[in-house]
C-alpha cells in the first residue's frame, strides 16, 4: 500500500458501520484505521498522525461532539467529519461549533461522503492563491495565508482547515466587506448559519471580547470585514 495515501480514522461504536466504511474507503484508495469509541480513538491519535477523522456523534461514553471539542482544546486541528443520525439544523450547527469541519446525517450515500472527504483534503493541501510573501497582521496576530498559520507573537494559534480557509478569504481584502456567500464552504450542505458559526469560533481565538469584536466585524445584511488597523 502506498504510504502517501491519506490516512483516515473512522470512529463509530457500530461494528457493522465501521466495517462497511473501512471496506468502502479502502476501495477509494485511502488508508483506513477504525476505533470503536472516543477512548479507543484517543489512544490511536496518541501514536499515529491522521489526515482526517470520521466521527459518529451518538457513541457510548464520550459522544462525538465532546470528543471533537476536546481535540480542539488540545490544539489538534485534524479535519473532522461528524456523522449523526439526527438531521436537525441545531445538531448540525452544534457540530460546527465544537470545531468539526463538516457533518453528514445518516443515512448517507457513500459517494457523498467521498466528495466531502476530497473537498476537505484538497482545501487543506492546496491553499487559495494569495500573495506569497506578505503576512496579514492585525493587533498581536500574524496570519500566513500560504501555510494557513495564525500566530500571536511566537505562539501558534491552532486553526481548523475551515477556519484557516475563512481567514484566507478575509485576508485577501482587509478592510473590505466580504459577502457571506463568498465565505460559504461548498463542501458543506449549505446551512445558512455555517459561516456565522465559523466566524464565532474565529472570534474566540483572536478577539479579547468576542461579543464586541475589534478585528473581525459584522456588516449587517452584507457580510464580514477583517480590520488590520
Protein Blocks (a to p, Z undefined) as FASTA:
>chain_A
ZZkbccdddddfblklmmmmmmmmmmnopacdddfbfklmmmmmmmpccfbdcddfbdgh
jafklmmmmmmmnopabdcddddfbfcfklmmmmmmnopabdcdddddfklmmmmmmmmm
mmmmmccdddfkbccdehjbccdfknopacehjaccdddfklmmmmmmmmmmghiacdfk
lmpcfkbnoiaklmmmmmmmmmmmmpmblmlcfklccdehilccddfZZ
